[in-house]
């Protein structure tokens, strides 16, 4: 067995479909999170299962070079509560603990921003839990602002896409 060098900050970040061959590895990324982080995002296995039963879910594994480092899931569909024919919602997003702080999350989100822009999005919504390990600061550093909405116990954030 040969050891591979973990990707560095200059790694090429891509969004790749999850396959039968990669699903277990993507699910196991959730196990790397701290207990506080695990309270902020559902396990990847649950997200992947939910995506298979929601026609508006779009999900991908996040790779740095050839190494899986995270998971993202979007909701792209109608929002009857707001009277929108098409809404864009960052439903789940995680970077495995050993790969945090290397810029992969920012690069992956730039790819997501480009993807939803290509689909016609003018804004992207998400929500975050509050407390220890809240990702709100990370999202705000990317331009998200509080939307004034609450989703259960989570604070709504919105990014205007130019």
N, C-alpha and C positions, 0 to 999 in steps of 0.2 A: 504494500500500500504506500502510495506517495503522498506526502503532504503538499498542499497547495498554499501559496502565499495569499493571505486575505487581500481583497482589493483595497487600494488606497483612495484618497480623496479625489484623485484625477480619474477614477474609474468611469466607464461609460454606463450611465443609468438607463435602463429600458423597462418597459412594461410588457410582460409576456403572459400569454394565456396559460392557465393552469391545466395540466394534463394528468392523466392517470399516473404517469411516471413521476410527476412532481408534487402531487397534492399532499402527500404525507409530510414532505419536507417543508412545504409552505405552512401547513397546519402547525408543525412543531415550532415555528418561529415564535408563536405566542408564548411558549414556555420560557422564553428568554427574558420576558418582561418582569419588572419588579411587581410586587403585590399591589402597590399603589397604581402602577401603570395598568395592570390587569383590570382594575376597577374603572378605568377610563375607556376601554375598548373591548368589545366582544372578542372571544377567541376566533381565530381565522377559520377553524372548522365550522363554527356556528354561522359565520358570515357566508362561507361558501355554500353551506346547506340552504340558508335563506335565499341566496342569489338564485339557486336552482328552482325556487318556487315563486320568484318574483320576475315577471316579464320585463320590468323596467330596470333591473339590476345589471350593472356592467362591472366586472371585476377582473383584476389582473394581479400577478405577482410582480414585485419590484425586484429587479436584478441590478447588481453592480458588477459589470463585466459578466462573468459566468456564475456568480454567487447570488443565490436568493437572499435578499435582505429585508423584504417587507411585503406588504399587502395593501391594496387599495380597492374600494368598492364605491361606485357611484349609483345614485338613483337618477335616471333621466326619464321623466314621464310627467303625466298630468298631476297637478296639485289643486284639487277641488277646494281645499280650505282657503286658498289664496286666489282662486279663480284664474289660475294659470293653465294654459293648454300644455305647456312644457316647462318643467322646472328642473333645475340642475342642483343636485345635493351630494356633497361629499359625505357619504354614509359611513364609511370606515376607512381608517388610514393608520398604518402602524409600520414602524421600522424596528427590527429586532435589536435588542439591547446592545449586543456587541458591535453593531453597525451605526449606532446613534452618534451624532456629533461629527460626522464625516461629510456632511453635505448631501447625502443621498436623498433624504426626505425633501429638501428644497428642490433638487433636480427632478425628482419624481413628480412633485406638485407642479412644476413648470410644464412638464409633459401633460399632466392632467388639465391644466389651464388651457394649453394649446388644443387638446382634444375637445373640450367642451366648447371652446370658441368655434372650432370647426363645425360643431353641431348647432351653432347659432346662439350660444349662451351669451348673455350680457352681464350675468352675475352668477356667482357660485355660492351656495349656502352650505353651512355645516353647523354643528353644535358641539359644545364641549362641556364636560363635567368641571366642577370647581373643586378646589382643594389641592392636596399634595399630588404632584405629577400631572396637574392640569396642563394640557397642551395649548392653552389660550395664548400665552406669550409667543410661542412658536408661530401660531397662525397670524397673530397680529403683526409679527415681524415681516410677514409676507404680504401685508396690506389688508387683511381681513379686519372688519370693524364689527362691533356689537350691533345686531340688527334690531334690538329691542324686543325680540321674541324669546319665549321660553318654551322648551320642549321637555315636558316633565320636569326633571331637576337639572336640565342642561341649558346653558346660555347659547342663544343663536348668534352666529357670526355670518357676515356676508362680505364677499369680495366683489367689487366692481371690476369687470373685465373690460379693459380698453381695447 
